[in-house]
Amino acid sequence: MKKRQQETDFSLLELDPASVVDDTLLSDPNWAYDIVMSGELRETCPECAGHRLQLVAQQKGVTRTCLFCDQCNRWFDACHADGRSALAQI
């Protein structure tokens, strides 16, 4: 897991997909198409040259609210300076 600093009050923490998505969903090669996105955010993927991240709420197959890049399939948490998840409050 890597911490990523952006131009906001949050830092992005890259998450292991296995800690976010259950094994049943990950076993499907098209699993990303089954995720319901809640909306595009101002935060951008640090790997995809400014591609905006999507908010994904906890749902069937997704164990926690997090940010998702639908271009590179990476998952992130947005953390306060003290390390607390900003998304845990959603």
C-alpha positions in Angstrom: 0.0 0.0 0.0 1.3 3.4 -0.9 0.3 6.9 0.4 -0.2 9.5 -2.3 -0.5 13.3 -1.5 -2.8 15.4 -3.6 -3.7 19.1 -3.7 -6.5 18.6 -1.2 -6.5 18.2 2.6 -6.5 14.4 2.1 -3.8 12.0 1.1 -4.7 9.0 -1.0 -3.8 5.5 0.3 -3.7 2.9 -2.4 -5.6 -0.2 -1.3 -5.1 -3.9 -2.1 -8.1 -4.9 -4.2 -8.5 -8.1 -2.1 -9.1 -5.8 1.0 -12.0 -4.0 -0.8 -13.6 -6.5 -3.2 -14.6 -10.0 -2.2 -13.1 -13.1 -3.8 -16.4 -14.0 -5.6 -16.4 -10.7 -7.5 -12.6 -10.7 -8.1 -12.8 -14.2 -9.7 -14.9 -12.7 -12.5 -12.6 -11.2 -15.2 -15.2 -8.5 -15.8 -15.6 -7.7 -12.1 -15.2 -3.9 -12.6 -18.4 -3.7 -14.7 -20.4 -5.1 -11.7 -19.4 -2.2 -9.4 -22.0 0.6 -8.9 -20.2 4.0 -8.9 -21.8 6.8 -6.9 -20.2 9.6 -8.8 -17.0 11.3 -10.1 -14.9 13.2 -7.6 -12.4 16.1 -7.9 -9.6 13.8 -6.7 -7.6 12.3 -9.5 -5.8 9.0 -10.0 -2.1 9.5 -9.4 -1.3 6.8 -11.9 -3.6 7.9 -14.8 -2.6 11.5 -15.6 -5.5 13.3 -14.0 -8.3 10.8 -14.6 -11.0 11.5 -11.9 -11.7 8.9 -9.2 -15.1 7.5 -8.7 -16.8 7.1 -5.3 -17.9 3.5 -4.6 -20.1 2.9 -1.6 -20.2 -0.4 0.3 -22.3 -2.8 -1.7 -22.6 -6.5 -2.6 -19.0 -7.6 -3.3 -17.5 -4.3 -2.0 -16.6 -4.4 1.7 -16.0 -0.7 2.3 -16.6 2.8 0.9 -13.6 3.9 -1.2 -12.4 5.6 -4.3 -11.9 3.7 -7.6 -10.1 4.5 -10.8 -12.2 3.0 -13.6 -9.2 3.4 -16.0 -6.5 1.4 -14.1 -8.8 -0.5 -11.6 -6.9 0.8 -8.6 -8.6 1.4 -5.2 -7.9 4.2 -2.8 -8.9 5.5 0.6 -8.8 9.3 1.3 -7.1 9.9 4.6 -6.9 12.9 6.9 -3.5 14.1 8.0 -3.8 12.0 11.2 -4.4 8.8 9.1 -8.1 8.5 9.7 -10.2 7.6 6.7 -12.3 10.4 5.5 -14.6 7.9 3.8 -15.4 5.9 7.0 -17.8 8.7 7.9 -19.9 8.2 4.7 
